[in-house]
Amino acid sequence: MSERKIILTAVDNHGKEYPYETTPQQLLEQIARLREENATQRLTIDVALKEVAAQTESKNTAYKERNALVCALSKIFPSHLMEHSKDDASWDDNWRTIVCIEAPLVGQLTWHIHKDELPMFERHLAWLAYNNWDGHTTEEKYRRLASIPYFEVLPATYRTFKITGIDAADGGKNGI
């Protein structure tokens, strides 16, 4: 006795139909194989989503650390907040806030910050009514940042301190 045949119709991504014959056993095997492939794909997707989440968290941590340093600089040098033009559709609205630092002797330094980071800057910086960006590139900004000269703003007594018993003023020559 021959095994019973089933006629199925497969449909491709473009809606084209393809009728084919199969047996109940072949159909069950195909369903089992598809379930296994689906489970493997779901596992792959889950792993990828976890990796994306970890990388996003790492990126966000790096931005928070950078913003803490930018905030400190904005307390040292004349600084203000300004807004990136709303006409520029390439920028996400969450990243339109700009911290602008006018570093003496080297020029303007600017960083876009996420709107969630704004409170740490609004406590001490005012908003400029217009955008006064000088056109510097990211590379130029970091060249300027690296060229900030050493400023002696603290009395000598504040520059001499001990860390874990090592006298920083003598370069640790006398030990602990």
C-alpha positions as CSV (number, residue, x, y, z in Angstrom):
1,M,0.0,0.0,0.0
2,S,1.4,3.4,-1.0
3,E,1.6,6.3,1.5
4,R,-1.0,8.9,1.1
5,K,0.1,12.2,-0.7
6,I,-0.7,15.7,0.4
7,I,-0.7,18.6,-2.1
8,L,0.5,21.8,-0.5
9,T,1.1,25.3,-2.0
10,A,4.3,27.2,-1.1
11,V,4.3,31.0,-1.5
12,D,7.5,32.9,-2.1
13,N,8.3,36.4,-1.0
14,H,6.7,37.9,-4.1
15,G,3.4,36.0,-3.6
16,K,4.0,33.5,-6.4
17,E,2.5,30.1,-5.5
18,Y,4.3,26.7,-6.0
19,P,2.1,23.6,-5.5
20,Y,4.0,20.5,-4.4
21,E,3.3,16.9,-3.3
22,T,4.5,15.5,0.0
23,T,3.6,12.8,2.4
24,P,2.4,13.3,6.0
25,Q,5.8,12.0,7.3
26,Q,7.7,14.3,5.1
27,L,5.5,17.2,6.2
28,L,6.1,16.4,9.9
29,E,9.9,16.2,9.2
30,Q,9.8,19.5,7.4
31,I,7.9,21.1,10.3
32,A,10.4,19.7,12.8
33,R,13.3,21.1,10.8
34,L,11.7,24.5,10.5
35,R,11.0,24.6,14.2
36,E,14.7,23.8,14.9
37,E,15.9,26.5,12.4
38,N,13.5,29.0,14.0
39,A,14.8,28.2,17.5
40,T,18.4,28.6,16.3
41,Q,17.5,31.9,14.6
42,R,15.8,33.1,17.8
43,L,18.8,32.2,19.8
44,T,21.1,34.1,17.4
45,I,18.8,37.1,17.6
46,D,18.8,37.0,21.4
47,V,22.6,36.9,21.5
48,A,22.8,39.8,19.1
49,L,20.3,41.8,21.1
50,K,22.3,41.2,24.3
51,E,25.5,42.3,22.5
52,V,23.8,45.5,21.2
53,A,22.5,46.3,24.7
54,A,26.0,45.8,26.2
55,Q,27.6,48.0,23.5
56,T,24.9,50.6,24.0
57,E,25.5,50.7,27.7
58,S,29.3,50.9,27.2
59,K,28.8,53.8,24.8
60,N,26.4,55.6,27.2
61,T,28.9,55.2,30.0
62,A,31.7,56.7,27.8
63,Y,29.4,59.7,27.0
64,K,28.6,60.2,30.7
65,E,32.3,60.2,31.6
66,R,33.1,62.6,28.7
67,N,30.3,64.9,29.8
68,A,31.6,65.0,33.3
69,L,34.9,66.2,32.0
70,V,33.2,68.7,29.7
71,C,31.2,69.9,32.6
72,A,34.4,70.5,34.7
73,L,36.0,72.4,31.8
74,S,32.8,74.5,31.5
75,K,33.3,75.6,35.1
76,I,36.9,76.6,34.5
77,F,36.6,78.5,31.2
78,P,34.0,81.0,30.0
79,S,31.2,78.8,28.6
80,H,27.5,78.8,27.5
81,L,24.8,76.5,26.1
82,M,23.4,76.9,22.6
83,E,21.2,74.9,20.3
84,H,22.1,73.0,17.1
85,S,19.9,74.3,14.2
86,K,16.5,72.6,13.9
87,D,16.9,73.0,10.2
88,D,19.6,70.3,10.2
89,A,17.5,67.1,9.9
90,S,20.6,64.9,10.2
91,W,20.7,65.5,14.0
92,D,18.5,63.7,16.5
93,D,16.4,66.1,18.5
94,N,17.8,64.5,21.7
95,W,21.3,65.7,20.8
96,R,20.7,69.3,19.7
97,T,22.1,70.9,22.9
98,I,25.7,72.2,22.5
99,V,28.1,73.1,25.3
100,C,30.4,75.8,24.1
101,I,33.6,76.5,25.9
102,E,35.7,79.6,25.0
103,A,39.1,78.5,26.0
104,P,41.6,81.4,26.3
105,L,44.5,81.3,23.8
106,V,43.2,78.3,21.9
107,G,39.6,79.1,20.8
108,Q,36.2,77.6,20.9
109,L,35.5,74.0,22.0
110,T,32.0,72.5,21.5
111,W,30.3,69.2,22.4
112,H,26.8,68.0,21.7
113,I,25.2,66.5,24.7
114,H,22.1,64.4,25.1
115,K,19.1,66.2,26.6
116,D,19.2,63.9,29.7
117,E,22.7,65.3,30.5
118,L,21.5,68.9,30.4
119,P,20.7,69.4,34.1
120,M,24.4,69.1,35.1
121,F,25.2,72.0,32.8
122,E,22.1,74.2,33.3
123,R,23.0,74.7,37.0
124,H,25.9,77.0,36.0
125,L,25.7,77.8,32.3
126,A,23.3,80.3,30.5
127,W,21.8,79.7,27.1
128,L,23.0,81.9,24.3
129,A,20.1,83.0,22.1
130,Y,22.0,82.2,18.9
131,N,24.5,79.6,17.7
132,N,28.0,81.1,17.6
133,W,29.9,78.0,16.5
134,D,33.1,79.1,14.8
135,G,33.1,76.2,12.2
136,H,35.8,74.1,13.8
137,T,36.0,70.4,13.0
138,T,36.1,67.7,15.6
139,E,39.8,67.2,14.8
140,E,40.5,70.9,15.3
141,K,38.6,70.9,18.6
142,Y,40.8,68.2,19.9
143,R,44.0,69.9,18.6
144,R,42.8,73.0,20.5
145,L,42.0,71.0,23.6
146,A,45.5,69.5,23.6
147,S,47.1,72.9,23.2
148,I,45.6,74.5,26.3
149,P,48.6,75.8,28.2
150,Y,49.2,75.0,31.9
151,F,47.6,77.7,34.0
152,E,48.8,78.3,37.5
153,V,45.6,79.2,39.2
154,L,46.1,77.6,42.6
155,P,48.6,78.7,45.3
156,A,51.6,76.5,45.7
157,T,50.3,75.1,48.9
158,Y,47.4,73.4,47.1
159,R,49.7,71.8,44.6
160,T,51.7,70.0,47.4
161,F,49.8,67.1,48.8
162,K,50.4,63.5,49.9
163,I,48.8,60.5,48.2
164,T,49.2,57.2,50.1
165,G,52.2,58.6,51.9
166,I,54.1,59.8,48.8
167,D,54.9,63.5,48.7
168,A,53.8,64.6,45.2
169,A,55.8,67.8,45.5
170,D,59.1,65.9,45.6
171,G,58.0,63.4,42.9
172,G,57.9,60.6,45.5
173,K,61.7,60.6,45.9
174,N,61.5,60.4,49.7
175,G,59.1,57.4,49.6
176,I,56.5,56.7,52.2
